[in-house]
Amino acid sequence: MRHKTNNHALIAYTSPASEVSEQYRIIQTNLFYTTVDHPVKTILVTSTADGEGKTTLLCNLGISYAEIGKRVLLVDANFRRPMLHRIMGGKNVQGLAQGLMNPALLLQAVVDTSIPNLKLLPSGMETANPSKLLSAGLEQALKELSKHFDLVLVDSPSLASVSDSQVAAACCDGVVLVVRYGRIKQASVHKTVEKLKLVKARILGTVISFRPRHEQR
């Protein structure tokens, strides 16, 4: 996959010296030390509602790991609204869906990106019942992918409307929750955390997105 990428969403790659890129590297460093005693290979990045910045965080977090030499795979488990192929500048023909239905196709669906050490597994074909498909094969698929990559970052729908993210959270080693500053009520965040706890997900941390610069000090 050597197509034009979304420069705005991949600022850690397009503007590595920027202040925003440094913030992503800080998150990456914090995650490393959070998991140093209990290493993780698969991380779900999710949110309470749409539009909180989870997919942008996932991409730039992946870039931050890739730039220190880690072999990183971005997995689009959002069958309802796949975005990773658009951000990375590629097509969504074969992907995770085909790999879940036929494990022999899983690694074949992984594609290169224009960023060194960073690869992508698009969502693939549409499916009528995403939660059922994920429940049937995601855990085993992630185990297989973990054999070939240092880190697998999984994108999924928000937790507010569907159960897909709960299924994915149960299959991953850890979860990063993205909360948009000033938009999501505290009660909604608590409900999201409870949903994750119900599936015994390991919450690695919460990232506050879109926080005004003057309030970050």
C-alpha angles and dihedrals in degrees: 000000000000104000135129112286131214100264095193093055094044100051093141086067103033096042106021093164094055124111091242092054089052089054090057090050089051090053090049091051092047090051091051093055092042090058101033093107093041107029119208128209100182125046128181116210111202144149142205095250140007120276098037095117101254096137093048090050091049093052096047092043088054090051091050091054092043093053091060090054102266118143102236132189124195112207121198106211092162100107092166097058112005113193110159096085090053094049093046092045102244144109130272104220106122124015149118095337093060090044092054092050094043115021090197088070096050101093092035089063094057111105136193124250129205089255118088116247091009123109134173137221106195121209094253125198123009117262130203095219112030095173092054093048092049092047091052099053119357097097093054092042092054091049090054094046091049089063090064103037137049091221135015117198116196126204120200141160120287117274096240101081111020140033096231094100093050089054091048092046091056090054097048130079092232146358132225113201119208118205122186112228115248095359109076119061119233091240090058091051090051090052090051092051090050090052089054092047091052090065091041093246117174107234107209096185149310124257119205109215131199092018112164112255094235090059096050095080 
